[in-house]
Amino acid sequence: MFTLVIIFSLFLRYTVLGRQIYAVGSNEQAARLSGVPVNLVKLFVYTITGTLAALAGIMTAGLLGTSATNSGTGSELDVIAAVVIGGASLAGGEGTIIGSIIGAAIMAVLRNAFVLLQFPIYMQTISIGVVIILAVAIDQIRRRSR
């Protein structure tokens, strides 16, 4: 995982395609008008995402010893929260891989604290939803102040 984090962080920061990915995420129409091949960039991103999702599925199947179609159900909220806490904007075009890793670590600590404090599962979900709402509100306030 750390190898992939380093490789993709360097890729996004120091390559033309990495900058084009940020441009397409920020404003697809402006990127198109700037000469970025938007459809090819999106195809590349979706291909890499699908490949990494397949790798995660293989690793999960190896960990569980079986392949269950519902093994990741409910993780979506944690993933969104981790990325938003890590500094990515839901509007697109901002954020880093390192920030997402830090956000995931914060979410893991939060989840662990909820379990140790014996919070009911519905309270955990509500708390994570509140964290997402606060992070998005802070992001919107930060965007408007620019």
C-alpha positions, 0 to 999 in steps of 0.5 A: 500500500505504501509503495502505491501511495508513494508512486501515485503521489509522485505521479500526480504531482510531477507528471503532465497526466497527473496535472491533467487529472486534477484539471479534469476533476476541478473543471472538466469543461475548462480542461477540455478548452485548455486542450486536455484530452478529457475522455482519455484522462477519464478512461485512464483514471477509471482503468486504474481505479478498476484495477486497484479495486480488483486488487483490493477484492483479491486481497479481501478474498485472501484475508477472508478465505472466501469471496463474498459479494457483500463483504464491503457493504457499509464501508462507503461512508467511512471512505467518503469521510476519510477522503473529506477529512483528508482534505479532498473537496467533494467538488473535485480538483483538490486533495492528495493521496497522503491526505486521504491516508491521514483521513483513513487513519483518523477514521480508524482511530474514531471507529476503534474509539467507538468500539472501546466506548461501546457506542451502539452501531447506529450512533457510530454511523450518525457520528461519522455522518456528522463528521462528514457534514462538518468537513464538507461545511468547512470545505465550502466555507474555505472555498467561498473565502477564496 
